């Protein structure tokens, strides 16, 4: 194969919170990197993952959902998502299968008017509707923006995701292989471990708490001989009452979070993990530049 036929580029996934961006990205690259949950604002950082095949490479940037910001962390998340759209070769806009286009979608449509990048509309969750209805959804969105392409998929079931990859490559320029072919993400293992702990907390805790938690890895050390990884981590919350709920009666809730997170981290690292979790209260950390940075969110990204 001639070298110049290799296509490569950067692709961002945008959309309202909880539309399935992380699920889609995990499916496309074939490994779990981005955390998923049914609660909004699950993704806080711009996560970079890599899909490589013989004649091309896609670097996916999974951004936080675009929404109206309520605090500094929210502003940080939205600014990353909006800036990323202007820095990539292709934008994937994920939406749900519906003919009703609400204020959240219209807001994203307005943001896209400032973008010259090709935009592919991805109608996700098509496994939840009748096939004959999909044309109606495509028609409804066609009036909102001049899309380069429209591809219906089910990220959860993996339906039509191969067609989506082919469509992306159509719009990518010829370019180099940015990462080795076995690279899947640029995220350090420490950060993925922290995110996996946060995912389990999001899934196991009641609705009013999860937005106000962060996870910091205090230490991550491999034992001699590589048989075990010792990880100490702290779940940070905003209120004393939240601390009690996270720990749970007789420490049961924290134990559950730890067991589920440990399994996932063992899969990630391919070794046994000894995970110890603590809970600390840091009031209003989401409005503190210092604490946002301290918990792994880089203000320079803004």
Secondary structure by P-SEA (a helix, b strand, c coil): cccccbbbbbbbbbccccccaaaaaaaaaccccccccccccccccbbbbbbbcccbbbbbbbcccccccccaaaaaaaaaaaaaaacccbbbbbbcccccccaaaaaaaaaacccccbbbbbbcccccccccaaaaaaaaacccccccbbbbbccccccaaaaaaaaaaaacccccccccccccccccaaaaaaaaaaaaaaacccccccccbbbbbccccccccccbbbbbbbbbbccaaaaaaaacccaaaaaaaaaaaaaaaaaaaccccbbbbbbbbbccccccaaaaaaaccccccc
